[in-house]
Amino acid sequence: MSESDWLAEVTWAADNVFLGSDTSGHTVVYDSTEKGPSKGIGPMRNLLTALGACTGMDIVAILNKRKQKLTSLKILLRGGRPEFGLPKPWTSIHIKYVLSGENLEVRYVEEAIKDSTEKFCSVGATLTPTANITHSYEIVP
C-alpha cells in the first residue's frame, strides 16, 4: 500500500504530543492528560467526543427531516474505565443531550436519539462491545 491509500496519519511531534490528520488535511492535537500540562486532547477523551459528534450529526439530520427547528445542541459525555489493569477501555458511557429549539416535539427528540444511538452511529457501534452506553436528554428554552 502506498501512503495515499491510508485514511489517517498520526505523527509524533514532541514529548507526549502527537498530531492526527486525515486525507482532507484536518488535524487534531493529542497529548497525554496525565503527564504535565496538556497541549491537546487525550486519545480516550477524543473517543468520547467522536461519539458525541457522531450521534449529534445524526440527531441534527433526523430532527431536520422531521421539520423540527433545533437552535442548539450540546452533548455532554462521561465514562467509566477500570481502575486497574491494562488496557483500560471505556466500560460505561453516559451521554446527555441538551437541546433547544422552537416547539421541539418530545416524540421526535426521543426518536432521533434512539435511532442514532441504536441504529446509525458507527462510533457507538464500535464502542458497544466493551461499553454500556446510556443516554438522557433535556429540552431547554
Secondary structure, 3 states (H helix, E strand, C coil): CCHHHCCEEEEEEECCEEEEEECCCCEEEECCCCCCCCCCECHHHHHHHHHHHHHHHHHHHHHHHCCCEEEEEEEEEEEECCCCCCCCCCCEEEEEEEEEEECCCHHHHHHHHHHHHHHHCHHHHHHCCCCEEEEEEEECC
